[in-house]
Each structure stands twice: as C-alpha cells, then as structure tokens.
Amino acid sequence: MDSLSPAAARRIALAAQGFGRPRPDTPTARHVRDIARRLGVIQIDSVNVVSRTHYLPAFSRLGAYPREALEAEAWGKRRTLFEYWGHEASLLPLELQPLFRWRMERARDGAMWTGLSRFGRERRDYIDTVLSEIEQRGPVTGADFAPDTPRGAPGWWSWSDGKRALEWLFWAGFITTVTRRGFERVYDIPERALPARILDIATPSEADAQRELVRIAARAMGVATEVDLRDYFRLPVADARARVAELVEAGELTPVTIKGWRHTAYLAPGARRPRKVEGAALLSPFDNLIWARDRTERLFGVRVRLEIYTPAHRRTHGYYVLPFLEDEAITARVDLKSDRQAGVLRVQAAWAEPDVTADTAASLAGELKLMAGWLGLGEVAVTGPGDLAGALAQEL
C-alpha cells in the first residue's frame, strides 16, 4: 500500500477543495458554478449572524463575488442548483438530482428521522391531500399551511401538520424548492420546478448512484477515509462500505496509509499533489473542508467544534466562529457578528492557534476587511477578548 505524509495529504485535500489557486480579479457567476461543481454539495443553514453559510464557501475560495450570483444559480429562472438532503439541507448541482432518487424512494418507505417518518405513516392521507393541493394551485410556502404558527418558531414541536407534510413531501421528492422568499422555501412539484432535461434522465440503480456519489466525494476531498467518503453525502454505512470496496476493486480509488491516521485512506484518481498551497481564507463552520470535525483534526491538528448550541458561559471560542486558513494551516479563529445597523463587522473574539505566524494578524485583517466590504459593512472592529485580539486590532 502506498503511503502519504500528513503534509502531503493536507495539500491534496486543500487543492481538491479549490484552495491554493489565485482568486479571479472579478469573480462571476461562472466561477460560482465551478465552485459548486467542484464541491458537489453546499450546506444550507439559517443562522445569519455573519452571513448564511451557503454564501460563504464561494467567498472563501473566490473572494468578494456577487452574492446575487449564487442566488441566481440556486433560485433563479435558469438555475443550475437544486435543494435536497445532500450532506444536511444542501444546494447541489442539478445534474446530481437523479443520484438522489434512491434516497427519495427510501424516504417514501419511511427512511427519515423518527418524528417525520412516524408522521408519514400516521397521516399519509393528509399528506396526499396537501400534495394534491400543490399540484392544483402551484407554488406554496409553509405559511400557506400553517397560518397560525409564529414566524421563526423553533423546533419540531412548533411545526403545524402542514409544515410536517411539506417536509415529508420534500424529503420524499414529491415536491422541491422552486425559489425562496427571504429564507422561506417556496415549494412546487418537480415537473414545474426542475428542467425536463434533468427529470428525463433515467433513474440509476441504488448501487450505481451511490458509486457516483462516492466518486464525487473522493474528487472533492482528494484523499479520504471510508468514513469521510460516507459522511460527505451521508450515505448508509453498509452501502458506503460496499461502494468503496467496489471502486477499489475497479482501480478507481487507491488505498493509502497516512501517518497519524488510524484508518486506511483512499486517493482519488487524478488528485492534484501540489508542493505547496498558498492563500488565506475565512472558513464557515459549515464549510466542506472542516464540517467533519474528526477529519479536520487529522488534517490540521486543530479541534474545531460548533458552539452555537453551547451555553454562553461554556463556550471556548465564541458563538459563530470562523477558522482562519493561512496557506496550509489553520492559524487562528474569530467569533464574528455582522452589526448591520451600525455597519460594522464585529470581531467578538480572536484566538491564535499553535501554527500562528508573525504574518497571521495582518493576513487575517486583510480577509476581514474584504469580508466586511463584501457584506456591505463599512468597517471592522475588534470588540472582544482573545490572545490575538490586540495584534489584530493594531493591524486593523
């Protein structure tokens, strides 16, 4: 079995994710499409304390691209992305839609999270009535079926039966997102929401679809363990294990050992092996590069945890914390907040990591200024603690 050094594995992973390339002088919609296809999936999340996360991966790789370009690709009339459960709630290239039909079929048979699966069994007649109404009346929102539910009310327990029905239909593929109003999904049937050229593609077998999803995951990660490959599109354990073994047998994945990694890794065919990776990027906590916490620790030696749901007094780094990628290392992390009323990007905490360099504060300040301008904010202000806060404030 071939072996890779941890540094080589890290560079392969960074290159596969689109880092280390010069940013375009004027990012366009084409660049946004290229990023979406390279990544294969972009996670969606509603938290808007800085910017909703689906906007951030393209910013990390392209710089200050036009945000409306992503919106057009995701929800415009000639869009190239669609929404479904890819990793979590996700934006995915349209051509991947046939690869998820097996998941939709399983959802129809009850393979969802427990509460929604039970609702599907117990209220299928009602769900069918909701679907019939959408077929007749056209695009709907959750509010159309839950007029008395407080807007923004959190949690499954606050959902109306109408909201539950829409979520079940969405997961099962009977409806999809045609657009969004604000952040609210607008649903319609696929026949009206998706291009005929996509719907007309023959449905692959489960095994064929899963093999292709593993291939996409492998290309997007460069080098990855079986667990990494499985997690990228949240494939079932036994299915992912079988598909990885089949691709190894076919010579499409190359097993490798990496010092410090407990499990065998698999190298994607044609994966770039740069001698060095240069550049700087602020990373969403939901960025594809770091969303798998164990993989992040293996690649960078940094323990990254999402602390949004941690009580404030128990947080180590802050509420919405973005790690800072400097060349080939995560050298810092910052807790950010967009104060839109004041026009300020607030650094509520700034922390150095073991790989911090003499240039980290200056490089981080540059990325923060770029982000503030991209978000339409006039300045960056360090307003909180951290062992990097003083140096960062000086650079700003």
N, C-alpha and C positions, 0 to 999 in steps of 0.2 A: 504494500500500500504506500502511495506517495505521502509525503509529509510537507506541511507548510509551517513557517514560523508564525507566531501570533501577529507580528507586524505585517507580514505578507497577507495574512487573512484579513486583517483590518483594512489594508489598502484595497484589496479586491472587493470587500464589502462596500467601501466608500465609493469606489468607481462604479460599481453596479447600481448604486443608488443615485448616481448623477452628480456626485461631488468631485471636486478637483478639476473641473472644466472651467474655462473663462466664462464669466457671465456675459450675455449679449448686451451690447450698448443700449439697445432699445428692445426689450422683451415684447413679444407679440403673442397673439392667440396661438400661432403655430408652436411657439415654444411651450406654451401651457399644455397643448395637446401632446407634445413629445414627452413632457414630464409625466403626464397621466398614463401614457402607454408604457413608459419605462417602469413606472412603479406598479402598474397593474391594478392598483386599488388606492383610494384616498379616503381615510376615515373622516366621518362627519361627527361633529359634536356641537351641542348647543351653547356651551359656555362662551360668553362673548366679552370676558373681562379684558382681553387684549384684542383678539380677533378670533372669530370662529375658526376652528382648527383646519378645516378643509382649504382655507385660503393660504395657510402658512407653508406647506411643503413646497409649493411653487416659488414663494418668496425666498425660502432658504436656498434654493438652487438657482433662481434667476435674478434675484434682487427685486427692485421695485417695478414689478409687472403691473399692467392694468387689471384691477380686481374684476372689472366687468367682463374681462376675457374669460375668466373661469365661470362666471355666471352664465355667459352665453353658451359655453361648452356643456354646462350641466343642465341648464333650464331654458335655453333659447330655442328658437324655431328650427334651427339647423344644428342642434346639439350633437355632440359626439360621446357624451357620457350618460349613464343612467344610474338610478339609485337602487340598491338592494343590499341584503346582508352579505357582504363580501368578507371583510375582517370583522368589524362591527357594522353599524349602519355606515354605508360607504357609497362613494362615487366610483363607477367602474367604466372602462371603455365599452361602448355599445356592442362591439363585436364579441365581448365576453358573455353576453346575455344567454346564448344557447348553452354555455358551460355551466350555468346555474339552474337549468331546468330540472335536473335531478333533485336539487335541494328544494325547489318548489314542490315537486311531486312528493317528496318525503314530508314536507310541511303539511300538505293536504292529508297525509296519513297520520298526522299528529306529532311529527318530529320538530316541535318548537319548545320554547321554555314552558315550564309546567303550567303556569296560570293560563297562558294563551291557548295551549293545547287542550286543556280541560274545557275552556270556553268554547273552543271549536267543536268539541264532542257534544256538549250540552246544548249549544244554541245554534246549531247548523242551519235550522230552518230560518232563523232570524238573519244569519249571515247571508244566506241565499237571497233573502228579501232586500238586504242592503245592496248586494251586487246587482240585482235586477233594477233597482232604482238608479244606480250609477249608469248602467247600460242605457237607460231611457233618458236620463236628464243631463248626462255629461259630467264634466269635472266637478268634484266636491272637495270640501275640506272637513277636518274633524269637527269644526264648529257647526257644520250643517247637520250633524247627527248628535251633537251634544251642546245645544244652545244654552243650557243652564250650568254647564261646567265652568268654573272660574278659569280665566285665561292664565296659562302658566302654572296651573295647579300641578304639583309634582306627584309622581308615583302611580303605580298600577291601581291602587285603591281609589284614586280620584278619577279614573277613567270612566266615562259612560259606556254603556253597552255598544253604542255606535262607534266610539273610538276603538274599543276592543275588536269589533267586527272589521273595521278598516285595517287595523294592524294585522289581523289574521289573513285577510284577503291579500294584503301587500306581501306578506311572507310567503303565502301560497302561490303568488304570481298571477292571481286573477285581476289585480289592479297594480298600477305602478304610479310613480310620481311624474306628472306632466310638467309641473313647474313648482315654484314656491312663492308665497306671498309673505314678505318678511322672512321668517324662518318656518312658517307653517306649510306643510306639504299640501299640494293640490293633486288629488288623485283622479285617474281615469283608467279605462280599460286599455291594455297594451295595444289593441288594434287601432286605437286613436292616438296613442301617446308615442309609440315607437315606430320607426321606419319599417315599411313592408320588407325591405331587403334583409332586415335582421330577423323579423318574425318568420320569413320564408326559409331560413336556414334549417336544414334537417337537424333534429334533436339528436345529439350524440348519446351513446350509451353512458351509463354512470362511470364505468371504468375509463372510457376514452376521455370524458370530460374532466375527470379527476386527474388523469395523467397530464392533460394540458395545463390544468391549474398548478400542478407541481412544477411543470416546466417553467411557467410564468414566474412562480415564486422563486425558483432557482436562479433564473436570469436576474430577477430584481434584487436578490441578496448576494449573488456571486458565489458565496460559499456558505453552507448552512447545514445544521444537523437535521435529522429527521423531524425532531420536534419543531425546529424553526420552520421547516417547509410545511409542516402540517398546520402550524398556527397562522401562517400568512393569510390563508383563506378559510381558516377554522374548519379543516377537514376532519371527518371522524377518524379516530385513532387507527382502527384496523384497516380502513380503506387507505389512509395515507401510507401506512407501513407497506401495504401490498403494492401501491403505485410506485413508491420509491424503489422497492426491490425490483420491480419490472423495468424501471428506467435504468437502473444499474446494470441489470442483465442485458439490456439493449445497448449498453455503452453510451447512454445519454447523460448519465451522471457518473462522476469519478469519485470513488471513496478516497478520503484523505485523512490523515491524522494531524492534529494541531496541538502543540504543547500547551498544557493547561486546560484543554477541553476534555471533558470526561467521555464524551461520545464521539463516534465517527462523524466526520463532516463529509459533505458532498459538494464537489466543484461543478459549477455549471459549464457546459460546453462553450468555448469561446470567451470565457470570463477574462476581462482585462486584468493584467497584473502590473500596474504602474509601479515605478521605482519610488515615487513619492507622490503625495497628494497635498496640494496647497489650496488655501482658501479659508474663508471664515463664514460661519452661518449660525444664526439663532435657530434652534430646533423646537418646534411644537412638542409638548409632552406626548402627543399622539402621532408624531412623525414615524413613518415606516422604519427609519433607521434605528429607532430606540423604543418602539412600542413594546417589544418583547424584553422585559426587564432582565431576565437571565442572560439573553444574548448580548444586551448592552454591556453587562458586567464582564462577559467573556471578551468582547471586542475592545472595550475601553478601560476596564478596570475601575469603573465608576458605578456606584449603586444609585440608580435613578428610581424614585418612587413617586407616584402621583399622590399629592397630599390634599387635593380638593376636598375629599370627604373625611379628612382627619381634623379633629377639633383644633381650633387655632392654637391653643396652648401646647399642643403636642407636635406641631409642625416643626420640622428641622430647617427647611429652606424657604417655605412660604406657600401661598395658595396656588398661583398659576406660574409655575417655574419652568423657564426655558433653558435647557443646557446650551452652552456655547461651544461650538465646534471650531477649533483653531487648527488648521492643517489636518493632522491625523489624530488629534487628541481632543477630548472634552476637557477644557481648561478652566471653565467657570460655569456658574449658573446664576440666573437672575429671576427674581419674582417681579413680574411686570403687571402694570394696570394702565389701560388707556383712559385717562381722565378727559373725556370728550368735551365736557362743559368748559374746562379750563384750557383745553388744547395742549395738554401735557402728557407725554408718555412717562409714567412714574416708575422708577426703579425702587421697589419697596424693600428689596434686599439684594445684595450682590456678594456671592461667595466664590472663593478660589478653590480649585481642585488641585490634587497633587502635581499634575502636569502643567500648572500655571507657568507662564513665561514672563520675561521682562516686557514683552510686547502685548500681553493679553489685555490689559486695561485699555490701551489705545485702540487695539483692533476691535474690542467689544464696543467701545464708544462709537466707532465708525458704523458698526452694524446697527446700533441703537438709533443713531441719527437717521440712517437710511430707513429703518422701520418706522420711525416717527413721521418722516415725510410721506412715506407710502400710506400710512394710516390717516394722513391729513391733520397731524398734530404738529404744533409749532416748535416744541422743544422737548428735551429730555431732562428730567430732574431726578437726582438720587435723593430719596426721601426716607430711606430706611437703613437698617443695620447690615452687617456682613463684613468679613475680613478683606473684601475687595472694594467696599463702598467708597473709602477715602480716595484710593487711587483712581477709581472710575470717575468720581466727582471732579477730580483735578483734570482729567482728560476731557471731560465734557465742558 
